[in-house]
């Protein structure tokens, strides 16, 4: 059964919504995969996010409590460096390099990182 997901983004400046916000994204997906509470020990290696059911990621949202680097779609260079509690949100994406390399995470913070929340959707 398809999953219908709605994403709402509201950005405010000094407590007042910025013009054009909120914005909405709605889509239906064949599969969704939650990975709340995923722990990643500190290491120089990249490890796939637990999205093994998804060969094609079309939506990804995650936040980790420590700084980390994220590689997407079989990327082999430095990746996207994220600060602690930074939010990654991809809507309408096509990450289709294979489940093991669609989204990989490296934690070089020196402490175990916990991903909360985490969700991916696609096919």
N, C-alpha and C positions, 0 to 999 in steps of 0.2 A: 504494500500500500504506500502511495506517495506521501511524503511529508511536506506540509506547507509551512514555510518559514517567513516571518516578517521581521525585518531589522529596522529600528527607528534610531536615527542619529540626531541628537540635539546638542548644539554648541552654543554656549552663552559667553558673553563678555560682561563682566561686572554684574552678573545676575540677570542680564537681558539677552534673550535669544538673538543671535546674529541673523540678519536678513537672509531669507531663503531656507532657514532651518525651522522646524525639523525636516529632515528628508527621510524617505521611506524606500525600502527595497523589499520586494515580495517575489518569491519563487517557489516552485515545487521541485522536490528532489526524490530520487528513487530510494536513497539511503541517507541516514544520518549516523554519525559516530561521535559520542561524547567521550571526552577524556579528562574530566574534572579530577583533580587530585593527583594527576600524573606527577611522579617525582623523577627528577633527573640529577644524579650525583655529578659533582664537578669532574670534568674530563675534557680533553682537547678533541675527542672524537665526536662526530655527528651521529645521532641516533634518530631513526624514523619516528615521527609521531604515531601513536597507536590508531591509525586510520586504515588498517589492513583490509577492511570491507570495501574501501573506495578505490577503484582504479583511476577515477577521475574526480578530483576535488574542484567543486564550483563555488563553495562557500567555506571560509575558514575564519574563525574568531578565537583568539586566545590571549591570555595574559599570564605572566609568570612573576613570582615575587622576587626574583633575582635577575640580574642582567644576563642576557643570553644572545646567541646568534642564530638566525633562522635562514636556512637555505630552501629555495623553492624550485620545483620542477627540474630536478637533477642538477642544480647549480653546483659548480665546483670551486668558485672563488670564495671570497671572504664571507658572503652572506649578508643579511641585514642585521646589524647590531641593534638590539633593543635594550633600553634601560629597564631597571626593575619596575614592575607594575605598568610598563608600556603595553599598549593594546595593538594587536594585529587584527585587522578586519579586511577580508577580501570578499567581495560580493560580485558575482558575475564573472568569476575567474575561470580559467581552464588550466589546471595542473594535471597533466596526464602522462607523466614520464614513467609511471608505475608506482604502485603503493609504497614500495620501499624507499623511493626517492622523491615523492611528491612534496613532502615537507619534512625536513630534518632539523633537529635542534642540537646546539652545542652549549654547554654550560661551563664557562671558565671563571665563574664568580668566586670560587673557593668554598662555596656552601651548596648544599642540596637545594635545587630550585623546584618549586611546586607550581604546576600549571593549574590555575583555577580562575575563571572557567575555561573550558576548551570544547569546541564543537567544530566538526567538519561535515559537509554535506555534498552529495554528488551522485555519481553512478558507480 
